[in-house]
Amino acid sequence: MTTFLGLPATSLDAVTAGDIVVLGVDDATPYEAGKRSHAAGGAGAIREASRRYGDWHGHHDFDTSRPMLEPAGRRLLDAGDIATDPTTPAANRQAIEAAVSGILGAGATPIVLGGDDSVPIPVFAAYREHGPIWIVQIDAHIDWRDERYGERLGWSSPMRRASEMPWVAGMVQIGARGVGSARREEVEAARAWGAHLVTAREVHEGGMVRALAAVPAGASVVCTLDCDGLDPSVMPGVVALAPGGLSHWHIVDLFAHLATRTRLVGFDLVELAAERDPSGLTSLAAVRFITLAIAAMARSEQKA
């Protein structure tokens, strides 16, 4: 197996306290029963793209003025992919939640590579015994539909489902733009619950640090990044293309701020449709964002 950045492969039962563990997922809950996700294979595409940086772990990163990977004594591991099947969504969710819960229970930190935006629902559920958490979402959409096409656990609903989890203390949703599945009632429901909605335009005007102002200092944060939250000039390999998205530098600032102000206890990256981007730029950008997340996890744990 090609591992992320050439990291050592591991089994989930070999994970120990302090490890940072990469985990791939192809499918969770499809809207069309039995149909493979448009983002299946995303984890494999990211791992393949990471080969470019495989022996550069200690090289200087000019985006952060630090080594590209700075694990601060933590082991970095790749646990491969969870076995999923688009015909068995309930089993998929159970397997994802169990795998992430096992990583957390070992005292380690998960990085989950999707897969579509139904994957974060069981990821968030895995924090049941490890909260309270704040969720920071990067996405062009707010994902607050109670149901769509009769399905309550699909990719239009992860933040709505997260809002129902008692261990989720708050959420900041960054990057909404254009028109998607949200109607006025979803926007009102999100705001009534207490979600902090920060549009892409507001980030362009005020910066990422201001966008994150609602996250309490010292909070345990799970960051979920939908690739369509980025501008197509950065991540063109998505289903929901729209102009005006966030920039690479916004994500650099995101992880720099989370590293110094919070504890980053999980990260997932979803909705990478590699077949829609023959250039491979989307996968390369994903690799960069994951390395930034790893650095933030290590630095925030040192500070804690």
N, C-alpha and C positions, 0 to 999 in steps of 0.2 A: 504493500500500500504506500502511495505517496503521502507522506504526512505534511501537515502545515509547517512550512519553513524547515523541513527536515527534522522536526522535533522527534524525540523518542516516542515510539508507539507504546500504548499501555492498554491494559484491560481495566474496566471500571472497578473491579475488586482489588486492584493494585494501587488505587489512588490513596494518597495520604494527606495529612494536614499540611496546608500551605501551598499545595499544588495548584497550578492554573491549568485547566483541562479543556482542550478543544473537542467538540462533539458535533458530528454532522447529522442532519435530519432531512429526508426527502419529502415526506408527507405527514400531514396531521389530519385535518378535516376538510376534504374537498367539497365544493358545492355540487359537483356532478359525481354521483356515486361511482366509484371504480375508476375515475379518470385521474391519471397521473398529474401532479401539480405542475403548473407552468414553471415553477421554480425548483422542481426536483433536479438534482445534479448540481445545484449551486455550491454545495460544500466541496464537491470534487473539482469544480472549476476554480474555486478559490485556492485549494491546495495546489493545483497544477500551476496557477499563476505565481504562487509563493516560491516556486523553485528558483525564480529570478533572484530572490533575496536569501536563498538557503544558507550561504556561508558568510553572510554579511551581518550577523547578529550584533557584533560589537562595533560596526562601522558608525561613523558620525551621522546623525540625522539632522539635516539643516532645518527641518521644520520645527524641531523641538530643542535644538542645541544640546542634545544628549545622545548616547548610543541608541541605535534603533531598538534593541531589546535590552532592557535593564531590569532583570527579574528580581534583584535584591535578595538573592539566595533562595528564591522559590523555584521549584521544578516546573518546567513547561513541558506539557505532555499532549499527545493526540490520541484520543480514545476511539478514533474511527467513527463509523456511522451507526446509528440505531437502526435496526431492521424494521422497516415500516412497509405498509401495503395500502394503496388507496381504496381498497375494498373493505378495510377494517379500521375505520376512523376511531372507534372507541378503544381498540387495542393500541392504536398508534399513540393516542393521548396518554394512555396508561403507561406505555413504555417510555415515552418522553419524560413524563413526570417522575417515574421511578428512577430513571437514569440521572436526572438533574438532582433529585432528592438524595440519591446515593452520594453524588459528588459533594453536595452541601453537608451531608451527614458526616462525611470523612474530614470535614474542615477545609475543603478545597473550594475553588472558585470556578464556575463553568463559563465557557464561551461557546454558545450554540450557533451553528451555521445552518440556516434553512436552505430550501424550504420556503413555503409561502407564509403569509402573515396570520395563519391559524396556529402556527407553531408556538408563538409566545404564550398562548393561553395555558397549556400544560407546564410551560416553563415557569410562569408566575405562580401556578398552583403548587409547584414544588417548594416554594418558600413558606409553606404553611407553618412549619416549625422553626422558621429562621427569620421571622419578621421582628418588628415592623420594617417594611421597605417603602421607599419612594421609587416610583417609576419615572424615568426620563425617556420620552418617546421622540424619535426623529422620524417624521413621516409627512407626506403630502396630504394625508387624510387623518381624521380624528378617530376612526374605527370605533364609533359608539352605536352602531346599529344593534338593536336588541335581537333582531333576526334578519336574514336575507335569504330569499328563496326557501323559506321554511327552516333554515339551519341557524342555530344560535351560537355555534362554535366555529364559524368560518372566518375568513380573513377580513371581514368588515366589522368584526365584533370583539377583538381582543381587549380593547380598553374598557368597553362596557362590562365584559366578564371580569376584568381586573378590579373594577370598581365594587364588585360584589364580594371580593375576598377581604375578610376582616383584617388580614395582615398587611394589606396595602394602605399605608397611611396617607398617601397623597400622590399626585402625578402632575408632571409638567409635560405638555404636549407641544412640540416645537416643529414648525415647518409647514403647517397647513397652507394650501394655496389652491387656486382654481376651483373646480367643481368636481365633486366625487359622489359617493353614495350617501353622504350625510345630508339630512334635511334639517329644517329649522328645529324640529323637535329633538334631534340628536344633539345639536349645539346647546340647546337649552338644558337638556338632561345632563350633559357634561358639566356645564357651568353650575347647575344646581347642586351637583355632587361635590363640587369644589375643585374640579380639574382646572389647571392653569393653561389656557390656550394661547399660544404665541405663534402668530402667523409668520410665514417666510418673509413677508415684507417687513414686519416688525424686527426680525432678526437682521435683515439687511440694513435697516435704519438705525437700530440701537445696539447691535452686537450680541454675541452669544452669552457673555457674562450677565448682561441685563436679563436675557431670556431665562436664565437659571436662578434668578434672584429668589424665587419662592422656595427653592430646595433648602431645608434647614442645614446649618453647619453641622457636620458630624453624622448626617443621616446615612443609613445604608441604602445604596442606590443600585437598582437594576436598570441598565440602559438597553432599550430596544430600538434598533435602527432598521427601518424599511428603506431600501435603496432608492425608492422613488422620492424620498425626502430630499435627495440631492438633485442639483440641476443636471439635466441631461448632458451637459458638457463634461460632467464629472462621472456620472453613472448612467449611460444611455441604455444599458441592458435591463430594462424594466418593462412591465406591461402597461403601466399608467404614466406614459410620458407627459410631462407638462413643463412649460418654461417657468423661469423665475425661482428655481429651487435653491437650496443652501449650497455653499461653496465648500471646497476642500478645507479652507482656512477656518470656516465655522466649526468643522469637526475637530480640527487641531485645538481650537480654543475650548470646545466642549470638554475634551478629555483632560486638558491642562487644568481646567477649573474643577472638574470632578476630583482630580487627583489631590488638589490642595485643600479642598473644602469638605469632601465627603469620603465615605468608604464605598468604593465601587465593588459590589459583591456579585455582579453578574452582567453579562452582555450577550445579546443575540443580534444577529444580522440576517435579515430575511428579504424575500422578493427579488433575488438576483436571478434574472432570466438570461442565462449565459448565451442561449441560442439566438437571442435578439441583439447580441453585440459581438460580431465577428472580430472586432478590433481587440477584444480582451481588456479594454480599459476599465470596465466595471469591476471585473475580478481583481485587477491590480489595485484599484482604489479600495476595494474591500480588504485586501491584504494590508494596506497602509492603515486603515481604520482599526483593524484588529491589533496591529502592533502598537498603535496608540492606546488601545484599551488595555493591553497587557501591561504597558508601562504605567498607566494610571492605576491599575489594580495593585501593582507592586509598590508604588509610591504611597498610595492611600493607606495600604496596610502598614507600611513603615511608620506613618504618621499616627495611626490609631493607637 
